[in-house]
Amino acid sequence: MKYFGFLLLLLLPLTAISQDHNNQLETYPVFPECSSVPYPSEEICFNNTFKSFVLNNFVVPQRVIEEDYTGEMTVLFEVNQEGEFRVLYIEAIYEELKEEIRRVFSALPVVEPPTYNGKPTYAQFRMPLRIPLVLNKIGSVNNSSEEGPVLVDVDSLPAKPGILEEYDAIVSKPFKNREYNSNLNIPLSHERYSRFDAEMNQIGTNSHTASKPFLYKDVNRYYNFEAERAEMHKNTSTWLGRKLWNEHLVTFQGENYWFTGDLVLDLQLGKDMQSDFAFKAVL
């Protein structure tokens, strides 16, 4: 009985708690100019120093000036564990603006990296930059400008098509098993193929049995995989029982794909030759 209890303990679901440490930084990245600033003012000093560097070094391209452009560009960037600035994404109407902001970022000094749990970490920021540059404001020592760089918030990412929306574009649909009507190969196995050998070789079928492996959709025309699976279902009403015997543990389905995940149990019984009898369970 104690072995059975141990087995149930192993099968209990594990819960993992994740945190977005970007929104819980212990310290912000620190420019040399901000090394003596007290902790409560670190964020303000970082924002103002960074914004000042960008505005002082950014040169508006001639084409943008000639076309009298007024607008805004957005830069998504990262400060990594080594304190280096790295551009992740730029949203701008002119390619010249993108090239210029990359040049400015390449000139940024290495800073003290942000920390989390006492260790260097990375932090991602989003910063709007208005054109002409005179439209940008920098906060004072005692107040932070609302236009400065801010830690990335998923809900605040640009709501336009692009690489930043790839994750949000994923749409989950109700799961329906497509395996038996798909172009997936049926794994080669004498035991498995013997189940539908008679159906595939019956007179009148338009099947090519000399070429293997078979596709599920080709065999499914003559052999009912769903009925075979239904015969193996266990009579259970609990969630754990359904997931263990009758259903996939994890399912996700999109427009042209699906994903499933299951537990694979490997139980073995053996005898220890050094004693009268021993029970061994291996998972």
Legacy VTK file of the C-alpha trace (Angstrom):
# vtk DataFile Version 3.0
C-alpha trace
ASCII
DATASET POLYDATA
POINTS 283 float
0.000 0.000 0.000
2.859 2.399 0.764
4.174 1.974 -2.803
0.760 2.856 -4.216
0.669 6.036 -2.152
4.136 6.937 -3.360
3.007 6.470 -6.957
0.022 8.784 -6.446
2.325 11.391 -4.958
4.461 11.326 -8.088
1.410 11.813 -10.278
0.135 14.879 -8.437
0.280 17.980 -10.633
3.121 20.382 -9.975
2.450 24.102 -9.855
5.044 26.636 -10.923
4.772 30.348 -10.192
6.460 32.714 -12.593
7.160 36.381 -12.119
7.827 39.140 -14.570
11.008 40.443 -12.958
11.153 43.347 -15.413
8.433 45.003 -13.362
10.121 44.185 -10.019
13.683 45.420 -10.486
15.654 46.015 -7.314
17.797 48.631 -9.034
17.565 50.358 -12.391
20.522 50.517 -14.793
22.938 53.143 -13.454
24.777 55.691 -15.600
28.081 56.991 -14.175
26.351 60.330 -13.598
23.787 58.600 -11.372
26.164 56.549 -9.203
25.733 58.854 -6.189
21.964 59.308 -6.575
19.886 57.841 -3.718
17.848 54.721 -4.451
14.406 56.418 -4.699
15.719 58.673 -7.512
17.469 55.972 -9.571
14.625 55.587 -12.061
14.303 59.344 -12.601
18.054 59.787 -13.054
18.253 56.910 -15.521
15.335 58.223 -17.594
16.599 61.782 -17.714
20.233 60.871 -18.411
19.252 58.464 -21.157
16.826 60.893 -22.789
19.379 63.724 -22.645
22.016 61.565 -24.335
19.642 60.596 -27.139
18.447 64.158 -27.785
21.975 65.599 -27.690
23.368 63.044 -30.133
20.441 62.379 -32.443
20.711 64.126 -35.823
17.462 64.363 -37.749
18.082 63.056 -41.301
18.015 65.611 -44.091
15.160 63.854 -45.902
12.965 64.096 -42.785
13.726 67.818 -42.505
13.055 68.497 -46.194
9.678 66.757 -46.042
8.787 68.719 -42.880
7.783 65.545 -41.087
6.046 65.734 -37.721
5.391 62.518 -35.881
6.721 59.969 -33.459
8.981 56.925 -33.553
9.069 54.181 -30.915
12.137 52.281 -29.797
12.064 49.015 -27.891
15.448 48.377 -26.317
17.177 46.302 -23.676
19.885 46.773 -21.087
21.469 43.336 -20.664
23.341 41.693 -17.779
26.591 43.333 -18.907
25.061 46.828 -18.896
25.050 47.127 -22.691
22.234 48.808 -24.616
20.702 46.768 -27.420
17.953 47.837 -29.843
15.228 45.208 -30.186
12.684 46.908 -32.419
12.101 50.301 -34.015
8.831 51.618 -35.326
9.369 54.595 -37.637
8.040 55.780 -40.980
11.527 56.574 -42.374
14.343 54.070 -42.678
16.754 56.975 -42.104
15.279 57.498 -38.628
15.873 53.840 -37.793
19.477 54.010 -38.945
20.118 57.169 -36.918
18.679 55.807 -33.661
20.793 52.654 -34.094
23.868 54.885 -34.468
22.995 56.771 -31.279
22.504 53.543 -29.342
25.873 52.248 -30.513
27.448 55.318 -28.881
25.795 54.799 -25.491
28.245 53.948 -22.674
28.186 50.681 -20.771
26.303 51.184 -17.512
25.843 49.231 -14.321
23.224 46.581 -15.151
19.892 46.359 -13.356
19.637 43.808 -10.563
17.044 41.319 -9.399
17.488 39.168 -6.306
20.900 40.750 -5.907
22.139 39.535 -9.296
22.628 41.369 -12.640
19.682 40.911 -14.955
18.236 42.403 -18.143
15.504 45.000 -18.477
13.498 45.976 -21.541
12.238 49.505 -22.127
10.005 51.304 -24.583
10.665 54.930 -25.480
8.772 57.293 -27.793
10.807 59.940 -29.629
9.024 62.850 -31.242
10.091 64.544 -34.444
11.006 67.478 -34.479
13.161 66.936 -31.397
11.990 70.177 -29.759
8.692 68.429 -29.020
10.429 66.144 -26.506
10.658 67.083 -22.848
13.012 66.010 -20.103
11.880 65.859 -16.483
13.625 67.711 -13.702
15.629 66.078 -10.940
12.513 65.775 -8.788
10.000 64.590 -11.370
10.226 62.111 -14.206
9.064 62.974 -17.678
6.129 60.920 -18.927
7.884 60.771 -22.290
10.985 59.011 -20.985
11.792 55.308 -21.323
9.488 53.028 -19.366
9.734 49.345 -18.519
8.003 47.277 -21.159
4.369 46.498 -20.458
2.809 43.959 -22.855
-0.396 45.992 -23.049
1.517 49.104 -24.108
3.336 47.613 -27.109
2.541 49.254 -30.470
-0.813 48.024 -31.751
0.335 47.641 -35.350
1.277 44.558 -37.388
4.853 43.493 -36.827
7.109 41.206 -34.883
5.798 42.488 -31.554
2.330 41.122 -32.291
3.353 37.593 -33.303
2.626 36.178 -29.852
-0.666 38.073 -29.491
-1.749 36.823 -32.934
-1.808 33.228 -31.711
-5.444 32.178 -31.395
-6.460 29.051 -29.523
-9.442 27.098 -30.817
-11.483 24.286 -29.223
-9.460 21.113 -29.559
-10.655 18.534 -32.060
-8.421 15.576 -32.831
-7.213 15.981 -36.429
-4.619 13.221 -36.288
-6.648 10.550 -38.091
-7.411 12.835 -41.056
-3.936 14.325 -41.292
-0.867 13.756 -43.464
1.071 12.397 -40.506
2.870 9.093 -40.973
1.656 6.110 -39.001
4.759 4.867 -37.125
6.071 1.632 -38.613
5.223 -1.291 -36.346
4.177 -4.832 -37.248
1.662 -4.897 -34.392
0.126 -1.554 -35.370
-0.037 -2.241 -39.101
-1.559 -5.684 -38.552
-4.684 -4.006 -37.151
-5.714 -2.562 -40.508
-3.855 -4.876 -42.892
-7.029 -6.672 -43.965
-8.929 -3.419 -44.593
-6.123 -1.945 -46.699
-5.785 -5.093 -48.854
-9.441 -5.807 -49.480
-10.601 -5.999 -53.101
-11.789 -2.712 -54.507
-9.630 -0.320 -52.460
-7.455 2.225 -54.180
-4.552 1.868 -51.744
-0.856 1.364 -52.454
0.292 -0.987 -49.722
3.792 -1.499 -51.116
4.797 2.002 -50.044
5.204 2.581 -46.302
4.726 4.261 -43.917
1.044 4.914 -44.517
-0.610 8.255 -43.934
-3.396 8.447 -41.390
-5.795 10.082 -43.869
-5.281 7.241 -46.389
-5.881 4.448 -43.873
-8.766 6.284 -42.189
-10.890 5.774 -45.323
-10.961 2.022 -44.640
-10.250 1.686 -40.929
-12.042 3.540 -38.103
-9.333 4.834 -35.766
-11.868 6.723 -33.652
-13.851 3.558 -32.926
-10.664 1.703 -32.020
-9.677 4.467 -29.587
-13.172 4.581 -28.065
-12.976 0.861 -27.230
-9.906 1.521 -25.081
-11.561 4.296 -23.015
-11.923 3.678 -19.300
-15.182 4.373 -17.489
-14.106 7.308 -15.334
-15.643 10.667 -14.459
-12.766 12.367 -12.619
-10.456 14.888 -14.264
-7.348 12.891 -13.383
-8.921 9.674 -14.653
-9.946 11.252 -17.961
-6.518 12.790 -18.509
-4.680 9.629 -17.543
-6.744 7.172 -19.605
-8.990 8.837 -22.189
-7.721 12.329 -23.086
-4.505 14.192 -23.760
-3.068 15.916 -20.711
-2.365 19.161 -22.603
-4.021 20.293 -25.849
-3.651 23.424 -27.973
-5.049 23.974 -31.446
-4.580 26.793 -33.936
-5.685 27.358 -37.512
-3.384 24.859 -39.221
-1.704 23.042 -36.346
-2.301 21.370 -33.031
-0.216 20.389 -30.060
-0.719 17.625 -27.468
1.261 16.562 -24.424
0.941 13.406 -22.337
2.554 11.547 -19.464
4.500 8.419 -20.323
4.712 5.935 -17.463
7.263 3.143 -17.405
6.583 0.720 -14.545
8.825 -2.294 -14.094
8.758 -5.197 -11.645
11.874 -7.166 -10.837
13.410 -9.447 -8.300
16.475 -8.564 -6.287
18.670 -11.658 -6.314
20.319 -10.572 -3.060
17.121 -10.981 -1.029
14.041 -13.183 -0.877
11.870 -10.628 -2.712
12.017 -6.955 -3.515
9.570 -4.636 -5.252
11.011 -1.999 -7.520
9.050 0.696 -9.331
10.754 2.849 -11.924
9.114 5.962 -13.348
LINES 1 284
283 0 1 2 3 4 5 6 7 8 9 10 11 12 13 14 15 16 17 18 19 20 21 22 23 24 25 26 27 28 29 30 31 32 33 34 35 36 37 38 39 40 41 42 43 44 45 46 47 48 49 50 51 52 53 54 55 56 57 58 59 60 61 62 63 64 65 66 67 68 69 70 71 72 73 74 75 76 77 78 79 80 81 82 83 84 85 86 87 88 89 90 91 92 93 94 95 96 97 98 99 100 101 102 103 104 105 106 107 108 109 110 111 112 113 114 115 116 117 118 119 120 121 122 123 124 125 126 127 128 129 130 131 132 133 134 135 136 137 138 139 140 141 142 143 144 145 146 147 148 149 150 151 152 153 154 155 156 157 158 159 160 161 162 163 164 165 166 167 168 169 170 171 172 173 174 175 176 177 178 179 180 181 182 183 184 185 186 187 188 189 190 191 192 193 194 195 196 197 198 199 200 201 202 203 204 205 206 207 208 209 210 211 212 213 214 215 216 217 218 219 220 221 222 223 224 225 226 227 228 229 230 231 232 233 234 235 236 237 238 239 240 241 242 243 244 245 246 247 248 249 250 251 252 253 254 255 256 257 258 259 260 261 262 263 264 265 266 267 268 269 270 271 272 273 274 275 276 277 278 279 280 281 282
